[in-house]
């Protein structure tokens, strides 16, 4: 997760030049996490930006995709659906529905108050159908964590997620970073459903 908003170009020798192009220039702010990939397979790099959503006394925007074009620095913006959460934590990508389009998993945090019992995290799935994105909160419902929802050790929620076949069974898993919850450290697809799992 990074808070930088400008695009810096490298010369291949460890030197970087600020282009003064910011994702904020396209109405996507604040940038709290991002990933660069070619999500629509057109040969141009795209930027998926995780944000803070607007709320009472908070500015922001929904997380969005900046689709790269043939001219560097020009982007078409695709806003992702609102999640009614406050802030992004991490982004990952998986062709969840096996349709050839990469879908987006966004780990987001919820802060509904000012005490430790009101903050938790959740994985949102945005299914991609030819760059039309639909929010699905049911697929990874067992990823909810933090706010003492799962017991006395479950305080802070997750901070990062990674997708990998960690147990070498031929099926991708979701592994999380959370030292507070010793009962499980990720999600595993079991009988077609994503379940809490200790790897």
SVG drawing of the C-alpha trace seen along z (x, -y; Angstrom):
<svg xmlns="http://www.w3.org/2000/svg" viewBox="-24 -18 46 49">
<polyline fill="none" stroke="black" stroke-width="0.4" points="0.0,0.0 1.4,-3.4 0.3,-7.0 2.2,-8.3 0.0,-9.9 2.5,-10.9 3.7,-8.7 7.5,-8.5 9.3,-7.1 12.4,-4.9 15.3,-4.9 16.3,-1.3 19.3,-2.4 17.6,-3.2 16.9,-6.8 13.3,-8.2 11.7,-11.3 8.5,-12.8 6.0,-13.2 3.8,-15.5 0.9,-13.3 -1.2,-12.4 -4.2,-10.0 -5.8,-12.9 -5.8,-14.8 -8.5,-12.3 -10.7,-12.7 -9.5,-9.5 -8.4,-10.5 -6.9,-9.9 -4.8,-7.1 -4.1,-4.7 -3.2,-1.6 -2.6,-0.8 -1.6,1.9 -0.4,1.5 -1.4,4.2 -3.1,4.5 -6.6,5.4 -8.2,5.3 -5.4,6.9 -5.0,4.1 -1.2,3.7 -1.3,0.6 -0.7,0.4 -3.7,-0.4 -3.7,-1.6 -6.2,-0.2 -6.4,-2.7 -7.8,-1.9 -9.2,-5.0 -11.0,-6.4 -14.7,-6.7 -16.4,-10.0 -18.3,-10.2 -19.2,-12.6 -16.3,-15.0 -14.2,-12.9 -13.4,-13.6 -12.7,-10.9 -13.9,-8.9 -14.7,-5.3 -11.8,-3.0 -11.3,-3.3 -9.4,-2.0 -7.4,-4.3 -7.3,-2.7 -4.1,-3.4 -4.2,-4.7 -1.7,-4.9 -0.7,-8.4 1.1,-8.2 -0.6,-10.1 -4.1,-9.9 -6.5,-7.6 -10.2,-6.7 -11.5,-6.4 -13.9,-3.5 -15.2,-4.1 -15.8,-0.9 -19.1,-0.4 -19.4,-2.0 -18.8,0.4 -20.1,-1.7 -16.8,-1.2 -14.2,-3.8 -10.8,-2.9 -8.7,-0.5 -6.1,1.8 -4.9,4.0 -5.8,5.1 -5.5,8.5 -6.7,10.0 -8.2,13.3 -10.4,14.6 -13.0,15.7 -15.7,16.7 -13.3,18.2 -14.6,15.9 -11.2,14.7 -11.6,11.3 -9.6,10.5 -11.8,9.7 -10.7,7.5 -10.5,8.4 -10.2,5.3 -9.5,5.6 -11.2,2.6 -11.6,1.3 -14.7,0.1 -14.4,-2.5 -17.9,-3.1 -16.9,-4.9 -14.0,-6.0 -13.2,-2.9 -11.5,0.4 -14.8,2.3 -15.9,0.3 -13.1,1.1 -12.9,4.3 -11.9,5.4 -13.7,7.2 -12.8,8.5 -15.0,7.1 -15.2,8.8 -15.7,6.8 -16.6,9.2 -15.4,8.0 -17.7,8.5 -15.9,6.7 -15.0,3.8 -18.4,3.6 -17.8,4.3 -20.4,5.6 -19.9,5.7 -20.4,9.1 -20.1,9.1 -21.3,12.7 -18.4,14.7 -15.8,13.7 -18.2,13.1 -16.0,15.3 -13.1,12.8 -14.7,10.3 -12.2,9.8 -11.4,7.4 -13.4,5.3 -13.5,8.3 -16.1,9.8 -14.4,13.2 -13.2,13.2 -10.9,11.4 -7.8,11.7 -9.5,10.4 -8.8,6.7 -7.3,5.1 -8.5,7.1 -6.4,7.9 -3.8,5.6 -2.7,7.5 -3.9,10.3 -2.1,12.5 -3.4,15.1 -1.3,18.2 -1.6,22.0 0.1,22.1 -0.7,25.8 0.1,27.0 -3.3,28.6 -3.8,26.9 -6.3,24.4 -5.4,20.8 -5.8,19.7 -6.1,16.3 -3.5,15.7 -3.8,12.8 -1.4,10.9 -2.9,10.7 -1.0,11.6 -4.0,11.0 -6.1,13.9 -4.5,17.3 -7.5,19.4 -7.0,19.0 -4.7,17.2 -6.6,17.1 -9.4,18.5 -9.5,21.8 -12.0,22.8 -13.8,25.9 -16.6,27.5 -17.0,24.4 -17.1,22.0 -14.4,19.8 -14.0,20.7 -11.7,19.6 -8.7,21.8 -5.4,22.3 -2.6,23.1"/>
</svg>
